[in-house]
Amino acid sequence: MPANSESLRQAVLQQVNAIPKGSVSTYGRIAKAIGYPNHSRFVGTVLKSLPTNTQIPWHRVVNSQGKSSFPEASHAYTEQIKRLSEENVSVLNGRIDLRRFAF
């Protein structure tokens, strides 16, 4: 973990906030963009700790396979897929085409 994890946390949130509507990014791409390419799990930890009513578009972050990291039967999975669909991001068989929708 970097020495100043709060500033790293803020960098993660800024990167996620920069993902435009109708696009997605991956945990790894966000980690790389903030200068810590081996910290994709940290990105997930930051997003997992967001409050329920956050304005941060957490739903635009998927794993490297273009899939939600939430279990398919979970409320979070359903919410993520619903929000992405509302932004015209196609989810086919639980997967998003990163070549088409990646930011």
C-alpha positions, 0 to 999 in steps of 0.5 A: 500500500502506498504511503498516503493511501488517502491521496491514492483513494482520492485519485481513484475516485477522480478517475472513476468520476471521469468515466463518461456516461455510456462507457466503462473502465476496468479496475486495472485501467484505473490503477494504471491511470493513477500510477499504481498498475498493480493496485487494481484490488485497491481500486475495488476496495475503494469502490466497495467502501462508497456509501449507498447514496454516492454520486460516484459512478461505481457501476461503470467499473468492471473487471478485466473480462468486461464482467461485473465483479458482483455475484450474479444473484446479488442486488449490486449485480442487478443494480450495476447491469440496470444502470449500465443498460440505462446508459446504453452500454450493451451487456450480452451474457453478462459481459461488456465489449471492452473494445466498444465501451472502454474509456 
